[in-house]
C-alpha cells in the first residue's frame, strides 16, 4: 500500500525523549508505531506490525500498528523518532531539515522484529549489531 508519512511529536514521545528514556521499552512502545485509519488497516489484513519503506524501497523499518480515527485513508503517522528517521525523505531543499511531512512510503504487513532504538542505531547506522 502506498501512503504519505507524516511525523511529529506526541506528548509521551516528548516526555520520554526529554527525560532521557530513548532506550526504554516505553519509548519503543510510543514511537515504533505506525498510526493508520481502520480502512487502511483492513486493506493490509489487520497486521500487528508493518514494514514501512521509503519511496525507492532502499530504507525500511518494522513498526507496530495503531488504528485511529485521527488518520485519513492514504496517510500514516509515526511519532518523531529514530524509526521515522529511517524512512523520511532526506532532501532538505537547502533548509538543513528533512521532510518530516508528506514523505511517500510503502507499507506492507510483516513478521519482522520491531527493533529497539538502540538496535536501530547499531544495525542501521553503526553497520552491525
C-alpha positions, 0 to 999 in steps of 0.5 A: 500500500502506498501512503504519505508519512507524516511525523511529529511529536506526541506528548509521551514521545516528548516526555520520554525523549526529554527525560532521557528514556530513548532506550526504554521499552516505553519509548519503543512502545510510543514511537515504533508505531505506525498510526493508520485509519481502520480502512487502511488497516483492513486493506493490509489484513489487520497486521500487528506490525508493518514494514514501512519503506521509503519511496525507492524501497532502499530504507525500511523499518518494522513498526507496530500498528495503531488504528485511529480515527485521527488518520485519513485513508492514504496517510500514516503517522509515526511519532518523531523518532529514530524509526521515522528517521529511517524512512523520511525523505532526506532532501532538505531543499537547502533548509538543513531539515528533512521532510518530516511531512508528506514523505511517500512510503510503502507499507506492507504487513510483516513478521519482522522484529520491531527493533529497539532504538538502540538496535536501530542505531547499531544495525542501521547506522553503526553497520552491525549489531 
